[in-house]
Amino acid sequence: MTSYIVTCPACGTGNRIPADREGIQGQCGSCHAALPPLYHHPQPMDSGSFDGFVAAYPGPVLAEFWAPW
């Protein structure tokens, strides 16, 4: 099973997160602080969902904008 390492913003501990827990906020195994949700696949958004997602997400967000020809 694929997993990813998410660093705790409170204590710096690396936490292994299973790939099937994408988008679910976890808890640090060491200090029990909230971990940011992990997204490893692009999240399709529209003009109605983008602002809310970016405002609520605690980490950096990489956005790609495109328009059909």
C-alpha positions as CSV (number, residue, x, y, z in Angstrom):
1,M,0.0,0.0,0.0
2,T,1.3,3.5,-0.9
3,S,1.7,6.0,1.9
4,Y,3.1,9.5,2.2
5,I,4.9,11.4,5.0
6,V,3.3,14.5,6.3
7,T,5.3,16.7,8.7
8,C,3.5,17.9,11.8
9,P,3.4,21.7,11.8
10,A,3.5,21.7,15.6
11,C,6.4,19.4,16.5
12,G,8.0,18.5,13.1
13,T,7.5,14.7,13.4
14,G,7.0,12.9,10.2
15,N,3.7,11.0,10.1
16,R,3.0,8.2,7.6
17,I,-0.4,8.7,5.9
18,P,-1.9,5.9,3.8
19,A,-2.8,7.0,0.2
20,D,-6.5,6.0,0.7
21,R,-6.8,8.8,3.4
22,E,-6.5,11.6,0.8
23,G,-8.2,14.8,1.9
24,I,-8.8,13.7,5.4
25,Q,-7.3,15.6,8.3
26,G,-5.2,13.4,10.5
27,Q,-3.6,13.7,14.0
28,C,0.1,13.6,14.8
29,G,1.1,10.4,16.4
30,S,3.6,12.2,18.7
31,C,2.0,15.4,19.9
32,H,-1.6,14.8,18.7
33,A,-1.8,18.1,16.9
34,A,-4.0,18.4,13.8
35,L,-2.2,17.5,10.5
36,P,-3.2,19.2,7.3
37,P,-5.1,17.1,4.9
38,L,-3.0,15.5,2.2
39,Y,-4.0,15.8,-1.5
40,H,-1.8,13.9,-3.9
41,H,-4.2,14.1,-6.9
42,P,-5.4,17.3,-8.5
43,Q,-8.7,18.5,-7.1
44,P,-11.0,19.8,-9.9
45,M,-12.6,23.1,-8.8
46,D,-14.8,25.8,-10.2
47,S,-15.2,29.5,-9.4
48,G,-17.6,28.6,-6.7
49,S,-15.4,26.2,-4.8
50,F,-11.9,27.6,-5.3
51,D,-11.9,30.5,-3.0
52,G,-13.3,28.5,-0.1
53,F,-10.8,25.7,-0.5
54,V,-7.8,28.0,-0.7
55,A,-9.0,30.1,2.3
56,A,-9.5,27.0,4.5
57,Y,-6.5,24.9,3.4
58,P,-3.7,25.4,6.0
59,G,-0.8,24.7,3.6
60,P,0.5,25.9,0.3
61,V,-1.7,25.4,-2.7
62,L,-0.5,24.9,-6.3
63,A,-3.1,26.0,-8.8
64,E,-3.2,25.6,-12.6
65,F,-5.7,27.6,-14.6
66,W,-6.7,26.9,-18.1
67,A,-9.4,27.7,-20.5
68,P,-10.7,25.6,-23.5
69,W,-9.9,27.1,-26.9
